[in-house]
Amino acid sequence: MMVIKKIFNREKGRQFTDFAHSFHRCEDISPRLGHEISFKLIEKGKFKNFEILVATHIDKNYLYTH
């Protein structure tokens, strides 16, 4: 973990942030499409110079990504 912090210059200040994006259960989209939409949104967001992990879940009656 310390190596990653050093690579991304996150040894001080804000080191982590969290983002959640969900889709209404009536939206008829596949998990793959939901993941792609969320990933594009994250790429255009305020996460420049952050290491990003995108996980899309299907364990509820709606899709959500964080």
N, C-alpha and C positions, 0 to 999 in steps of 0.2 A: 504494500500500500504506500509506503513512504517513497518508493522509487517512482510510482505513478504520480504522486503529489509533486515530486521534484521535476519530472518531465513536463508536467503541465503548469509548473510554477504556481502551485496551490499550497505552498507550505504555510502561508499566512493569509489572513483575510478570508473571504468566502471560499470555501473548499467544496461545498456540495449545494445542490439545489434540486428541487423536485417539481415535476410538472405532471399533471393528470389531464387526460382528454378522453371523453366518453361519447358514445353514440347512443341515441335514443333506441329503445328496443324495436320500435316500428321501422327503423331504417333498415332496408334490405340490402346489406352489404356483407361481403365475405370477410372473415378475419384477415385475410391477406390484404384486401383493399383497405380495410380499416387501419391496418398497420402502416401501409404505404402513405395514406393520408396523414396520419399522425406524425410519421417520420418527416414528411415534407414540411409540415407545420413547425416541427422542432428545428429543422434545418434553417428556417427563415426567422426563427425566434431570437431571443437574447442569450443564446448559448454559445456564442463564438468563443473559441479557445477553451471550451470545456470538453472533457471526455464524455461521451453520451452512451447510455444504455437505453434501448427502447424495448419494452416488453408489452405485448398486447395479450390481454386475457379474455377467455371465453367461459369462465366459470360462473358467470351471472347470466341473467336473461338479456343482457346487452353487452356490447363490446366496450372495453376500456383499455387505455394505454397509459403507462407511466414509465 
